[in-house]
Amino acid sequence: MPKNLEIAGRSFRSRLVVGTGKYRSFQEMQRCHEASGAEMVTVAVRRVNLTDRSKESLLDYIDRSKLFILPNTAGCYNADDAVRTAMLAREVGLSNWVKLEVIGDEKTLFPDNAGLLEATRILVKEGFVVLPYTNDDIVNARKLIEAGAAAVMPLAAPIGSGLGVQNPANLRILREMITEVPLIVDAGVGTASDAAIAMELGADGILMNTAIAAAEDPERMARAMKLAVEAGQLAYEAGRMPKKLYASASSPLAGVVGG
């Protein structure tokens, strides 16, 4: 059986992490979470009603006995805002874990490396388990690990683009050179084959939201993503056959006795 995903001493049977945004209804979101088999869901702190408990909230549709909540700092454009948002999430009892986003560009939503590193250092010192959304740069990934990040989460393509894995070489480099913490592909997956490819490149897990929520049938896509992540992991662990330029008979004649 495949090993569990281990992050900061916590074990997850599923290697798929799903989001909570862009669904047509909270009920649809709930059904998709169930279909995905995920055990961890990410919640944008800035988009959740944390104060007025008399009003409906997406948190009401997350079974915390089955799903671990990973607050995220989506919408933060500097380290100070990201730190404050993570602190708020912890204060209201969501979690001391955080998917850390410090965005550097409004159009591409690419991360601000300097701000991300600064926020990581601060939050680690404050006792947070930090999972930073980063680019696919091994140098910056190393700095984040040295700062105490519990995982590194590089993009495969811009957030919400659905372009699939656009940087296989860089992801392979990251996989080869990062062994201390999990490598979780975050952003860019559009369909099940994208998820399988990311896992076949050696990712320890995948975080996605739009690929499921924006599908024509989100619940079916959630099931497809569950299977794709499992298949990709199994294929990576199995070790694919070498690629060859020319044909090689699948039923070789060597050893066959002639008549």
C-alpha positions as protocol buffer text, in pm:
chain_id: "A"
residue {
  index: 1
  type: MET
  ca { x: 0 y: 0 z: 0 }
}
residue {
  index: 2
  type: PRO
  ca { x: 120 y: 355 z: -70 }
}
residue {
  index: 3
  type: LYS
  ca { x: 255 y: 547 z: 227 }
}
residue {
  index: 4
  type: ASN
  ca { x: 57 y: 826 z: 385 }
}
residue {
  index: 5
  type: LEU
  ca { x: 142 y: 1191 z: 332 }
}
residue {
  index: 6
  type: GLU
  ca { x: 329 y: 1312 z: 640 }
}
residue {
  index: 7
  type: ILE
  ca { x: 342 y: 1684 z: 720 }
}
residue {
  index: 8
  type: ALA
  ca { x: 480 y: 1818 z: 1048 }
}
residue {
  index: 9
  type: GLY
  ca { x: 407 y: 1491 z: 1226 }
}
residue {
  index: 10
  type: ARG
  ca { x: 51 y: 1465 z: 1098 }
}
residue {
  index: 11
  type: SER
  ca { x: -48 y: 1180 z: 868 }
}
residue {
  index: 12
  type: PHE
  ca { x: -296 y: 1199 z: 579 }
}
residue {
  index: 13
  type: ARG
  ca { x: -412 y: 898 z: 381 }
}
residue {
  index: 14
  type: SER
  ca { x: -519 y: 1119 z: 92 }
}
residue {
  index: 15
  type: ARG
  ca { x: -259 y: 1319 z: -98 }
}
residue {
  index: 16
  type: LEU
  ca { x: -522 y: 1548 z: -245 }
}
residue {
  index: 17
  type: VAL
  ca { x: -591 y: 1880 z: -72 }
}
residue {
  index: 18
  type: VAL
  ca { x: -899 y: 2068 z: -194 }
}
residue {
  index: 19
  type: GLY
  ca { x: -1033 y: 2419 z: -163 }
}
residue {
  index: 20
  type: THR
  ca { x: -1362 y: 2581 z: -68 }
}
residue {
  index: 21
  type: GLY
  ca { x: -1403 y: 2865 z: -317 }
}
residue {
  index: 22
  type: LYS
  ca { x: -1595 y: 2915 z: -642 }
}
residue {
  index: 23
  type: TYR
  ca { x: -1860 y: 2649 z: -582 }
}
residue {
  index: 24
  type: ARG
  ca { x: -2218 y: 2717 z: -685 }
}
residue {
  index: 25
  type: SER
  ca { x: -2339 y: 2637 z: -334 }
}
residue {
  index: 26
  type: PHE
  ca { x: -2207 y: 2519 z: 0 }
}
residue {
  index: 27
  type: GLN
  ca { x: -2397 y: 2193 z: -52 }
}
residue {
  index: 28
  type: GLU
  ca { x: -2212 y: 2132 z: -380 }
}
residue {
  index: 29
  type: MET
  ca { x: -1883 y: 2205 z: -206 }
}
residue {
  index: 30
  type: GLN
  ca { x: -1968 y: 1954 z: 64 }
}
residue {
  index: 31
  type: ARG
  ca { x: -2052 y: 1681 z: -190 }
}
residue {
  index: 32
  type: CYS
  ca { x: -1727 y: 1745 z: -377 }
}
residue {
  index: 33
  type: HIS
  ca { x: -1521 y: 1724 z: -61 }
}
residue {
  index: 34
  type: GLU
  ca { x: -1676 y: 1385 z: 7 }
}
residue {
  index: 35
  type: ALA
  ca { x: -1620 y: 1263 z: -349 }
}
residue {
  index: 36
  type: SER
  ca { x: -1257 y: 1376 z: -352 }
}
residue {
  index: 37
  type: GLY
  ca { x: -1162 y: 1164 z: -54 }
}
residue {
  index: 38
  type: ALA
  ca { x: -953 y: 1458 z: 72 }
}
residue {
  index: 39
  type: GLU
  ca { x: -875 y: 1488 z: 442 }
}
residue {
  index: 40
  type: MET
  ca { x: -755 y: 1848 z: 433 }
}
residue {
  index: 41
  type: VAL
  ca { x: -936 y: 2152 z: 294 }
}
residue {
  index: 42
  type: THR
  ca { x: -800 y: 2502 z: 255 }
}
residue {
  index: 43
  type: VAL
  ca { x: -1010 y: 2801 z: 357 }
}
residue {
  index: 44
  type: ALA
  ca { x: -940 y: 3162 z: 259 }
}
residue {
  index: 45
  type: VAL
  ca { x: -951 y: 3346 z: 590 }
}
residue {
  index: 46
  type: ARG
  ca { x: -1043 y: 3681 z: 432 }
}
residue {
  index: 47
  type: ARG
  ca { x: -1346 y: 3532 z: 259 }
}
residue {
  index: 48
  type: VAL
  ca { x: -1502 y: 3362 z: 559 }
}
residue {
  index: 49
  type: ASN
  ca { x: -1739 y: 3508 z: 816 }
}
residue {
  index: 50
  type: LEU
  ca { x: -1550 y: 3451 z: 1139 }
}
residue {
  index: 51
  type: THR
  ca { x: -1739 y: 3683 z: 1370 }
}
residue {
  index: 52
  type: ASP
  ca { x: -2115 y: 3669 z: 1317 }
}
residue {
  index: 53
  type: ARG
  ca { x: -2201 y: 3306 z: 1386 }
}
residue {
  index: 54
  type: SER
  ca { x: -2573 y: 3377 z: 1331 }
}
residue {
  index: 55
  type: LYS
  ca { x: -2510 y: 3395 z: 956 }
}
residue {
  index: 56
  type: GLU
  ca { x: -2447 y: 3099 z: 728 }
}
residue {
  index: 57
  type: SER
  ca { x: -2080 y: 3022 z: 670 }
}
residue {
  index: 58
  type: LEU
  ca { x: -1894 y: 2769 z: 460 }
}
residue {
  index: 59
  type: LEU
  ca { x: -1744 y: 2647 z: 788 }
}
residue {
  index: 60
  type: ASP
  ca { x: -2090 y: 2509 z: 871 }
}
residue {
  index: 61
  type: TYR
  ca { x: -2050 y: 2270 z: 578 }
}
residue {
  index: 62
  type: ILE
  ca { x: -1710 y: 2131 z: 676 }
}
residue {
  index: 63
  type: ASP
  ca { x: -1714 y: 1824 z: 900 }
}
residue {
  index: 64
  type: ARG
  ca { x: -1412 y: 1891 z: 1117 }
}
residue {
  index: 65
  type: SER
  ca { x: -1419 y: 1536 z: 1250 }
}
residue {
  index: 66
  type: LYS
  ca { x: -1326 y: 1420 z: 899 }
}
residue {
  index: 67
  type: LEU
  ca { x: -1156 y: 1722 z: 741 }
}
residue {
  index: 68
  type: PHE
  ca { x: -856 y: 1915 z: 868 }
}
residue {
  index: 69
  type: ILE
  ca { x: -887 y: 2288 z: 799 }
}
residue {
  index: 70
  type: LEU
  ca { x: -586 y: 2461 z: 645 }
}
residue {
  index: 71
  type: PRO
  ca { x: -643 y: 2839 z: 659 }
}
residue {
  index: 72
  type: ASN
  ca { x: -485 y: 3035 z: 376 }
}
residue {
  index: 73
  type: THR
  ca { x: -380 y: 3395 z: 337 }
}
residue {
  index: 74
  type: ALA
  ca { x: -522 y: 3446 z: -13 }
}
residue {
  index: 75
  type: GLY
  ca { x: -552 y: 3811 z: -106 }
}
residue {
  index: 76
  type: CYS
  ca { x: -250 y: 3924 z: 96 }
}
residue {
  index: 77
  type: TYR
  ca { x: 5 y: 4132 z: -94 }
}
residue {
  index: 78
  type: ASN
  ca { x: 266 y: 4184 z: 176 }
}
residue {
  index: 79
  type: ALA
  ca { x: 418 y: 3995 z: 466 }
}
residue {
  index: 80
  type: ASP
  ca { x: 246 y: 4203 z: 736 }
}
residue {
  index: 81
  type: ASP
  ca { x: -103 y: 4135 z: 598 }
}
residue {
  index: 82
  type: ALA
  ca { x: -28 y: 3765 z: 561 }
}
residue {
  index: 83
  type: VAL
  ca { x: 99 y: 3739 z: 918 }
}
residue {
  index: 84
  type: ARG
  ca { x: -205 y: 3924 z: 1057 }
}
residue {
  index: 85
  type: THR
  ca { x: -441 y: 3700 z: 860 }
}
residue {
  index: 86
  type: ALA
  ca { x: -273 y: 3383 z: 989 }
}
residue {
  index: 87
  type: MET
  ca { x: -286 y: 3518 z: 1345 }
}
residue {
  index: 88
  type: LEU
  ca { x: -658 y: 3588 z: 1308 }
}
residue {
  index: 89
  type: ALA
  ca { x: -725 y: 3235 z: 1185 }
}
residue {
  index: 90
  type: ARG
  ca { x: -549 y: 3093 z: 1488 }
}
residue {
  index: 91
  type: GLU
  ca { x: -723 y: 3330 z: 1730 }
}
residue {
  index: 92
  type: VAL
  ca { x: -1069 y: 3223 z: 1615 }
}
residue {
  index: 93
  type: GLY
  ca { x: -976 y: 2857 z: 1646 }
}
residue {
  index: 94
  type: LEU
  ca { x: -930 y: 2751 z: 1285 }
}
residue {
  index: 95
  type: SER
  ca { x: -575 y: 2617 z: 1307 }
}
residue {
  index: 96
  type: ASN
  ca { x: -212 y: 2697 z: 1377 }
}
residue {
  index: 97
  type: TRP
  ca { x: -138 y: 2565 z: 1028 }
}
residue {
  index: 98
  type: VAL
  ca { x: -139 y: 2807 z: 738 }
}
residue {
  index: 99
  type: LYS
  ca { x: -117 y: 2788 z: 363 }
}
residue {
  index: 100
  type: LEU
  ca { x: 92 y: 3101 z: 325 }
}
residue {
  index: 101
  type: GLU
  ca { x: 30 y: 3321 z: 22 }
}
residue {
  index: 102
  type: VAL
  ca { x: 206 y: 3653 z: -28 }
}
residue {
  index: 103
  type: ILE
  ca { x: 112 y: 3767 z: -377 }
}
residue {
  index: 104
  type: GLY
  ca { x: 350 y: 3988 z: -572 }
}
residue {
  index: 105
  type: ASP
  ca { x: 159 y: 4054 z: -893 }
}
residue {
  index: 106
  type: GLU
  ca { x: -214 y: 4113 z: -928 }
}
residue {
  index: 107
  type: LYS
  ca { x: -247 y: 3983 z: -1285 }
}
residue {
  index: 108
  type: THR
  ca { x: -45 y: 3660 z: -1262 }
}
residue {
  index: 109
  type: LEU
  ca { x: -89 y: 3607 z: -886 }
}
residue {
  index: 110
  type: PHE
  ca { x: 273 y: 3496 z: -874 }
}
residue {
  index: 111
  type: PRO
  ca { x: 421 y: 3499 z: -524 }
}
residue {
  index: 112
  type: ASP
  ca { x: 643 y: 3771 z: -381 }
}
residue {
  index: 113
  type: ASN
  ca { x: 951 y: 3569 z: -288 }
}
residue {
  index: 114
  type: ALA
  ca { x: 1096 y: 3823 z: -44 }
}
residue {
  index: 115
  type: GLY
  ca { x: 764 y: 3880 z: 133 }
}
residue {
  index: 116
  type: LEU
  ca { x: 693 y: 3508 z: 144 }
}
residue {
  index: 117
  type: LEU
  ca { x: 1027 y: 3435 z: 307 }
}
residue {
  index: 118
  type: GLU
  ca { x: 982 y: 3716 z: 560 }
}
residue {
  index: 119
  type: ALA
  ca { x: 634 y: 3596 z: 656 }
}
residue {
  index: 120
  type: THR
  ca { x: 752 y: 3236 z: 682 }
}
residue {
  index: 121
  type: ARG
  ca { x: 1026 y: 3330 z: 927 }
}
residue {
  index: 122
  type: ILE
  ca { x: 787 y: 3531 z: 1144 }
}
residue {
  index: 123
  type: LEU
  ca { x: 511 y: 3270 z: 1152 }
}
residue {
  index: 124
  type: VAL
  ca { x: 747 y: 2979 z: 1224 }
}
residue {
  index: 125
  type: LYS
  ca { x: 881 y: 3172 z: 1524 }
}
residue {
  index: 126
  type: GLU
  ca { x: 520 y: 3226 z: 1635 }
}
residue {
  index: 127
  type: GLY
  ca { x: 457 y: 2852 z: 1637 }
}
residue {
  index: 128
  type: PHE
  ca { x: 277 y: 2808 z: 1305 }
}
residue {
  index: 129
  type: VAL
  ca { x: 308 y: 2513 z: 1071 }
}
residue {
  index: 130
  type: VAL
  ca { x: 376 y: 2701 z: 748 }
}
residue {
  index: 131
  type: LEU
  ca { x: 303 y: 2565 z: 399 }
}
residue {
  index: 132
  type: PRO
  ca { x: 411 y: 2837 z: 156 }
}
residue {
  index: 133
  type: TYR
  ca { x: 274 y: 2876 z: -196 }
}
residue {
  index: 134
  type: THR
  ca { x: 583 y: 2952 z: -400 }
}
residue {
  index: 135
  type: ASN
  ca { x: 721 y: 2954 z: -750 }
}
residue {
  index: 136
  type: ASP
  ca { x: 922 y: 2666 z: -894 }
}
residue {
  index: 137
  type: ASP
  ca { x: 1261 y: 2812 z: -796 }
}
residue {
  index: 138
  type: ILE
  ca { x: 1486 y: 2567 z: -610 }
}
residue {
  index: 139
  type: VAL
  ca { x: 1688 y: 2852 z: -458 }
}
residue {
  index: 140
  type: ASN
  ca { x: 1384 y: 3013 z: -299 }
}
residue {
  index: 141
  type: ALA
  ca { x: 1249 y: 2673 z: -196 }
}
residue {
  index: 142
  type: ARG
  ca { x: 1573 y: 2605 z: -10 }
}
residue {
  index: 143
  type: LYS
  ca { x: 1545 y: 2939 z: 171 }
}
residue {
  index: 144
  type: LEU
  ca { x: 1188 y: 2860 z: 276 }
}
residue {
  index: 145
  type: ILE
  ca { x: 1294 y: 2522 z: 415 }
}
residue {
  index: 146
  type: GLU
  ca { x: 1581 y: 2685 z: 604 }
}
residue {
  index: 147
  type: ALA
  ca { x: 1328 y: 2933 z: 746 }
}
residue {
  index: 148
  type: GLY
  ca { x: 1127 y: 2641 z: 884 }
}
residue {
  index: 149
  type: ALA
  ca { x: 858 y: 2573 z: 623 }
}
residue {
  index: 150
  type: ALA
  ca { x: 686 y: 2238 z: 682 }
}
residue {
  index: 151
  type: ALA
  ca { x: 640 y: 2186 z: 305 }
}
residue {
  index: 152
  type: VAL
  ca { x: 700 y: 2372 z: -17 }
}
residue {
  index: 153
  type: MET
  ca { x: 412 y: 2419 z: -260 }
}
residue {
  index: 154
  type: PRO
  ca { x: 527 y: 2526 z: -607 }
}
residue {
  index: 155
  type: LEU
  ca { x: 288 y: 2625 z: -881 }
}
residue {
  index: 156
  type: ALA
  ca { x: 253 y: 2417 z: -1196 }
}
residue {
  index: 157
  type: ALA
  ca { x: 91 y: 2710 z: -1379 }
}
residue {
  index: 158
  type: PRO
  ca { x: -79 y: 3033 z: -1271 }
}
residue {
  index: 159
  type: ILE
  ca { x: -353 y: 3006 z: -1007 }
}
residue {
  index: 160
  type: GLY
  ca { x: -690 y: 2916 z: -1157 }
}
residue {
  index: 161
  type: SER
  ca { x: -553 y: 2892 z: -1513 }
}
residue {
  index: 162
  type: GLY
  ca { x: -615 y: 2521 z: -1562 }
}
residue {
  index: 163
  type: LEU
  ca { x: -318 y: 2507 z: -1798 }
}
residue {
  index: 164
  type: GLY
  ca { x: -179 y: 2190 z: -1646 }
}
residue {
  index: 165
  type: VAL
  ca { x: 187 y: 2127 z: -1570 }
}
residue {
  index: 166
  type: GLN
  ca { x: 384 y: 2389 z: -1762 }
}
residue {
  index: 167
  type: ASN
  ca { x: 715 y: 2336 z: -1584 }
}
residue {
  index: 168
  type: PRO
  ca { x: 794 y: 1963 z: -1570 }
}
residue {
  index: 169
  type: ALA
  ca { x: 1170 y: 2015 z: -1575 }
}
residue {
  index: 170
  type: ASN
  ca { x: 1162 y: 2251 z: -1277 }
}
residue {
  index: 171
  type: LEU
  ca { x: 931 y: 2022 z: -1083 }
}
residue {
  index: 172
  type: ARG
  ca { x: 1167 y: 1732 z: -1149 }
}
residue {
  index: 173
  type: ILE
  ca { x: 1459 y: 1940 z: -1020 }
}
residue {
  index: 174
  type: LEU
  ca { x: 1262 y: 2030 z: -708 }
}
residue {
  index: 175
  type: ARG
  ca { x: 1170 y: 1664 z: -654 }
}
residue {
  index: 176
  type: GLU
  ca { x: 1532 y: 1554 z: -689 }
}
residue {
  index: 177
  type: MET
  ca { x: 1675 y: 1821 z: -461 }
}
residue {
  index: 178
  type: ILE
  ca { x: 1407 y: 1849 z: -190 }
}
residue {
  index: 179
  type: THR
  ca { x: 1389 y: 1554 z: 46 }
}
residue {
  index: 180
  type: GLU
  ca { x: 1348 y: 1720 z: 387 }
}
residue {
  index: 181
  type: VAL
  ca { x: 984 y: 1825 z: 353 }
}
residue {
  index: 182
  type: PRO
  ca { x: 689 y: 1732 z: 131 }
}
residue {
  index: 183
  type: LEU
  ca { x: 661 y: 1882 z: -217 }
}
residue {
  index: 184
  type: ILE
  ca { x: 298 y: 1970 z: -292 }
}
residue {
  index: 185
  type: VAL
  ca { x: 201 y: 2105 z: -634 }
}
residue {
  index: 186
  type: ASP
  ca { x: -28 y: 2402 z: -584 }
}
residue {
  index: 187
  type: ALA
  ca { x: -204 y: 2582 z: -872 }
}
residue {
  index: 188
  type: GLY
  ca { x: -245 y: 2511 z: -1242 }
}
residue {
  index: 189
  type: VAL
  ca { x: -410 y: 2169 z: -1251 }
}
residue {
  index: 190
  type: GLY
  ca { x: -711 y: 2166 z: -1483 }
}
residue {
  index: 191
  type: THR
  ca { x: -814 y: 1805 z: -1523 }
}
residue {
  index: 192
  type: ALA
  ca { x: -735 y: 1455 z: -1401 }
}
residue {
  index: 193
  type: SER
  ca { x: -448 y: 1391 z: -1642 }
}
residue {
  index: 194
  type: ASP
  ca { x: -273 y: 1703 z: -1510 }
}
residue {
  index: 195
  type: ALA
  ca { x: -296 y: 1568 z: -1157 }
}
residue {
  index: 196
  type: ALA
  ca { x: -160 y: 1231 z: -1265 }
}
residue {
  index: 197
  type: ILE
  ca { x: 133 y: 1396 z: -1446 }
}
residue {
  index: 198
  type: ALA
  ca { x: 221 y: 1605 z: -1141 }
}
residue {
  index: 199
  type: MET
  ca { x: 222 y: 1295 z: -922 }
}
residue {
  index: 200
  type: GLU
  ca { x: 422 y: 1098 z: -1178 }
}
residue {
  index: 201
  type: LEU
  ca { x: 686 y: 1372 z: -1159 }
}
residue {
  index: 202
  type: GLY
  ca { x: 721 y: 1286 z: -793 }
}
residue {
  index: 203
  type: ALA
  ca { x: 499 y: 1534 z: -612 }
}
residue {
  index: 204
  type: ASP
  ca { x: 401 y: 1422 z: -263 }
}
residue {
  index: 205
  type: GLY
  ca { x: 58 y: 1576 z: -301 }
}
residue {
  index: 206
  type: ILE
  ca { x: -156 y: 1822 z: -496 }
}
residue {
  index: 207
  type: LEU
  ca { x: -365 y: 2117 z: -381 }
}
residue {
  index: 208
  type: MET
  ca { x: -646 y: 2228 z: -611 }
}
residue {
  index: 209
  type: ASN
  ca { x: -970 y: 2422 z: -609 }
}
residue {
  index: 210
  type: THR
  ca { x: -1079 y: 2571 z: -943 }
}
residue {
  index: 211
  type: ALA
  ca { x: -1022 y: 2249 z: -1138 }
}
residue {
  index: 212
  type: ILE
  ca { x: -1301 y: 2089 z: -938 }
}
residue {
  index: 213
  type: ALA
  ca { x: -1527 y: 2385 z: -860 }
}
residue {
  index: 214
  type: ALA
  ca { x: -1530 y: 2521 z: -1218 }
}
residue {
  index: 215
  type: ALA
  ca { x: -1591 y: 2185 z: -1387 }
}
residue {
  index: 216
  type: GLU
  ca { x: -1927 y: 2128 z: -1557 }
}
residue {
  index: 217
  type: ASP
  ca { x: -1987 y: 1844 z: -1311 }
}
residue {
  index: 218
  type: PRO
  ca { x: -1774 y: 1925 z: -1005 }
}
residue {
  index: 219
  type: GLU
  ca { x: -1867 y: 1612 z: -814 }
}
residue {
  index: 220
  type: ARG
  ca { x: -1755 y: 1382 z: -1095 }
}
residue {
  index: 221
  type: MET
  ca { x: -1437 y: 1585 z: -1137 }
}
residue {
  index: 222
  type: ALA
  ca { x: -1366 y: 1550 z: -766 }
}
residue {
  index: 223
  type: ARG
  ca { x: -1388 y: 1171 z: -799 }
}
residue {
  index: 224
  type: ALA
  ca { x: -1168 y: 1184 z: -1109 }
}
residue {
  index: 225
  type: MET
  ca { x: -905 y: 1386 z: -923 }
}
residue {
  index: 226
  type: LYS
  ca { x: -906 y: 1139 z: -636 }
}
residue {
  index: 227
  type: LEU
  ca { x: -835 y: 852 z: -874 }
}
residue {
  index: 228
  type: ALA
  ca { x: -579 y: 1049 z: -1076 }
}
residue {
  index: 229
  type: VAL
  ca { x: -374 y: 1138 z: -771 }
}
residue {
  index: 230
  type: GLU
  ca { x: -377 y: 776 z: -656 }
}
residue {
  index: 231
  type: ALA
  ca { x: -285 y: 648 z: -1004 }
}
residue {
  index: 232
  type: GLY
  ca { x: -6 y: 902 z: -1047 }
}
residue {
  index: 233
  type: GLN
  ca { x: 146 y: 814 z: -714 }
}
residue {
  index: 234
  type: LEU
  ca { x: 134 y: 441 z: -787 }
}
residue {
  index: 235
  type: ALA
  ca { x: 293 y: 497 z: -1129 }
}
residue {
  index: 236
  type: TYR
  ca { x: 574 y: 704 z: -977 }
}
residue {
  index: 237
  type: GLU
  ca { x: 642 y: 440 z: -715 }
}
residue {
  index: 238
  type: ALA
  ca { x: 628 y: 162 z: -976 }
}
residue {
  index: 239
  type: GLY
  ca { x: 890 y: 328 z: -1198 }
}
residue {
  index: 240
  type: ARG
  ca { x: 801 y: 373 z: -1563 }
}
residue {
  index: 241
  type: MET
  ca { x: 973 y: 180 z: -1842 }
}
residue {
  index: 242
  type: PRO
  ca { x: 1258 y: 357 z: -2023 }
}
residue {
  index: 243
  type: LYS
  ca { x: 1163 y: 560 z: -2330 }
}
residue {
  index: 244
  type: LYS
  ca { x: 1301 y: 430 z: -2661 }
}
residue {
  index: 245
  type: LEU
  ca { x: 1318 y: 586 z: -3003 }
}
residue {
  index: 246
  type: TYR
  ca { x: 1239 y: 263 z: -3188 }
}
residue {
  index: 247
  type: ALA
  ca { x: 1002 y: -29 z: -3144 }
}
residue {
  index: 248
  type: SER
  ca { x: 1069 y: -317 z: -2910 }
}
residue {
  index: 249
  type: ALA
  ca { x: 859 y: -631 z: -2953 }
}
residue {
  index: 250
  type: SER
  ca { x: 627 y: -696 z: -2660 }
}
residue {
  index: 251
  type: SER
  ca { x: 645 y: -1068 z: -2737 }
}
residue {
  index: 252
  type: PRO
  ca { x: 1016 y: -1132 z: -2805 }
}
residue {
  index: 253
  type: LEU
  ca { x: 1122 y: -1438 z: -3002 }
}
residue {
  index: 254
  type: ALA
  ca { x: 1426 y: -1515 z: -2787 }
}
residue {
  index: 255
  type: GLY
  ca { x: 1400 y: -1858 z: -2633 }
}
residue {
  index: 256
  type: VAL
  ca { x: 1121 y: -1975 z: -2869 }
}
residue {
  index: 257
  type: VAL
  ca { x: 1183 y: -2327 z: -3003 }
}
residue {
  index: 258
  type: GLY
  ca { x: 1132 y: -2355 z: -3379 }
}
residue {
  index: 259
  type: GLY
  ca { x: 922 y: -2627 z: -3544 }
}
